[in-house]
Amino acid sequence: MPALSALPALSELPELFRAPSPPLPEPADALAAGLPAALTPAAAALSSAALLSACGGGGSSDTTPASPPPAPTPPPTPTAAPTDAQAARFLAQAGFAALPADIAAVKTNGYAAWLDTQLAMPVTDGHYDWMVAKGYAVEANRNSFAGLDNTLWRKLMTAPDTLRQRVVLALSEIFVISMNGLPVQWPGFVGAAYLDMLEQNAFGTYRALLEGVTLSTGMGVYLNMRGNQKEDTKTGRVPDENYAREVMQLMSIGLVQLNADGSAKVGSDGKPLETYTQTQITDLARVFTGWDYGAATSTTDPAYVRKPMANIAARFSTGAKRVLDVDIPASADGPAAMKTALDTLASHANVGPFLGRQLIQRLVTSNPSAAYVARVSAVWANNGAGVRGDLKAVIRAVLLDTEARSAATTPSSGKLREPVQRLLQWGRSFGVTSATEAWNIGDTSNPATRLGQSPLRSGSVFNFFRPGYVPPGSALGSSGITAPEFQLCNESTVAGYLNFLQTAIASGIGEVKPSYTAELALATDAPALVASLALRLGGGGISAITESTVATAIATISAATDAGKLNRVQAAILMLMACPEYLIQK
Amino acid sequence: MKLNKLPQLQRREFLRRASALGVAGTAAPWALSLAGIGEAAAATAPGDYKALVCVFLYGGNDYGNTLIPYDSASYTAYAGIRQSLAISRDALAATALPVAAGGRQMALAPQLGKLKSLWDAGTLAVQLNVGTLVQPTTLAQYKAQSVPLPPKLFSHNDQQSTWQASSPEGATSGWGGRIGDLFLNSNATSTFTCINVSGNAVFMAGRQAAQYQVSTNGAVAVNGITKPLFGSQACATALRSLITADRSHWMEAELNRVVRRSVDAQVTLGAALAGLPALGTAFGTASLSAQLQMVAKLIAARQSLGAARQVYFVSIGGFDLHDLLVAQHPLLLTQVNDALASFYAATVELGVAQQVTTFTASDFGRTLTSNGDGSDHGWGSHHFVMGGAVKGGRFYGTLPSVSVNGPDDVGQGRLLPTTSVDQLAATLATWMGVPATDLPTVLPQIGNYTTRDLGYFT
């Protein structure tokens, strides 16, 4: 990878061999300087434990040059409490919005305490149950997604376990199923059950999550493991390879062997070492045979879609199998073979850096340093109590890392806020309510008139955007800076977003309405109004110059009337949520 | 025509505009990219017009049920391998193509009747077994891994990227965009060189050329800057400034660059499209038809846009049919059939049929074997090339054997390509007017092939 200071001319060779996870070196002094990190002692202990386990956690390869050891984590200095801006910045990473009560809680108790409170919150008010309670489980909806967008928006906009909602949204973009591709009866309930499964597993272990995903009806239908049958030598039929391939490429180990810091291991020819071969996929596909619905299907009651899939012995491919380098004996039945396969994938050294880096990208920044990835990988390998893949610990490590908590300083730092995240921030910041409690926001996928993105509506299992997406052109492309969310950014979607947002700010989205009571109280003081909004929306990322531009502009609107005050508030929100300092979350 | 051979006048004009736009002030080499300043690449009068249109079939099209073996022996082999996936031979009678060399006969899928008519009229050709390669590769070489192979075969995202850009995910320019690079200064407004009516695709990004994205309803205006914002012109003005200003942070700069292009191009495009008479050719309402209808409208507006050479990209998804192949593949092919036929008719209506060439592409082909309900990821596949300039009604390339573990099979009927994407691309680029000496800049691996023109064009 080129260093930040070097901008090589475009050439083909680096494209051919670019590793998917190019960590960018961060200036050491930027990492060490100005770390607020009011970490609790518990978090500090976790951090130390993580460091201890880092040495053995990443695996190694004799054929590859050792990656540089991760930079030591500077000891957190539990001194100053977070500022308002720092608290707001943290809350936009760990949730969707910075509400005054949360800002106050973070300032008083620190980042880790806020996380602990959130991590302790129970899963409540599930998607499936809500859809049943709201009467969606009727024959007329048997072949529709009716209710699924509603319950998605309901919880994303209002559920109190905002950290879980944020992580579930992230997981739904890694363990992707989509309403574009669930050709099955009761598809809305299949999606709801899948979301409930993600909520149940979001703060558990990766191994349990992987099993929940694998045996869900949603994934079974989406990637075709449901109904997958053993080979038939008479007809030449062979097992479906789809889930075997994608669970490895996207949901566990990825395509190339990784060091703990996310960099690719390379062979003697200088090329990245691949993790598996086509032959290994074909063999793993045999493990994933024999699975079907976990209960009898019904045209009147969707409850069966909640059950994990079950194995039908007669359809299971007999004989010995091999998953990566682990043998599965011929004596193993379907569930036993599945257990070995998932154990093998979950214990692979790639999982921590591969998925840890993606969680960092979803929550914090598009281009984490190698050291940051290595620290998260280490926690993935061992939570400090000997548990691998403890997602609670991983989420803490991602959000409490010094790199997450330090103000970003390089010209490639941060990430483009994804469109759904922007809408959720608006909704939560201004307390949207649904008078009908139906949350009729609907599908926001239209790129020209809405967001160009809608939860659980990716175009494929490859998500709305890829972790390795590099925007062509510009400094990002010529430096190989990954910026996943830019895959959704084009001349139509930038305009579509601004227009959709403007209408939402002014009129709500259908019956989903915002409230600007607190903002209207500030409207006569344009600079104060803008400062308050900029703090909560931008978390310190919006400059004084921009605040001044916005304040000057809205001050031209008379605040003598209620209508004028409202115009000031709405114009300020739109300008702030349109400006690049906001849209690039740093 | 390469940028580094810009005539002196254009170079001066470029620098003047770069300076006027303030990009030089950021003192960064990338800021001098022509793509960053749109029309700075404006150049001389266009003489003729040509457009290349890529129709990408996302998910990996099933070649086995797109072009089906039809002579008795081949059909029997096909049906034996495909089992429940096989299309009945009777259903293929109407779309059977004339007997090819060696006595083999193929049929188009029953849903491709309109493409059959274009074949009969000599304006549609089939490129057989084309796929991603680094160099010509034999089965023995593949098995021995004795020659370089495309990285990450059978992986959707990487093979999409390799088809479009000659390298896996993370590539930053594709061959459509690199063709565009060479013609930026043939077009009055360089923004309209590479136009995407689908989502972002690396195919359309050049080293200088940026893809311009337009919706099926045309360019989208930003309401907040076109009229007073919440009653305030000052707010509309401030909003425009915030979303279009140059930024030093790289992501902010990229974002505002896109917004600037959006705002600027919408004004030009909106006016150009508004002045057009309605197309007489009917298009369907499915997405691919709507996308190609917009391409036809943009081509109709070529003179007011000052366009001489354009590359377009449209797409249709859903081809990854591991399940439900028999039910869903015909629905997708129907959309392809309708959209391509309408588009060709529109080019005839516009009098540009000879000047527009359309081709299909996809992640990869699929297995010939069945998994019971569908097929799996493969490699080589068959594709269409359509246009008035195409010597149609014929096959190009080599018809693969219908067999498992046959001479073209790397496993389960995954075809080892006998023609490379680079060769197909070179043929299309040459038709567009790319000189032979510039082919390596468009296709870095083209030097590995002696045949660089597959002969599609008269």
Interface residues (C-beta under 8 A of the other chain):
Chain A: L7 L10 E12 E15 L16 F17 R18 P20 N180 G181 P183 L223 N224 G227 N228 Q229 T235 G236 R237 V238 P239 D240 E241 N242 R245 Q249 L255 K271 E274 Q278 I281 T282 S366 P411 S412 S413 G414 K415 L416 P447 A448 T449 G459 S460 F462 R466 G468 Y469 V470 P471 P472 G473 S474 A475 L476 G477 S478 S479 G480 I481 T482 A483 F486 Q487 L488 C489 N490 E491 S492 T493 V494 A495 G496 L498 N499 Q502 A506 T546 T549 V550 T552 A553 I554 T556 I557 N567 R568 Q570 A571 L574 M575 A578 C579 P580 E581 L583 I584 K586
Chain B: A28 P29 W30 S33 A35 G36 Y58 G59 G80 I81 Q83 P151 K152 L153 F154 S155 H156 N157 D158 A165 S166 S167 P168 E169 G170 A171 T172 S173 G177 N196 G199 N200 V202 A205 G206 R207 Q208 A210 Q211 Y212 Q213 V214 S215 T216 N217 A219 V220 A221 V222 N223 G224 L229 F230 G231 S232 A234 C235 T237 A238 L239 S241 L242 I243 A245 R247 S248 H249 W250 M251 E252 A253 E254 L255 N256 R257 V258 V259 R261 S262 V263 A265 Q266 G317 G318 D320 H322 D323 L324 Q328 T367 T369 S370 N371 G372 D373 G374 D376 H377 V404 G411 Q412 P444
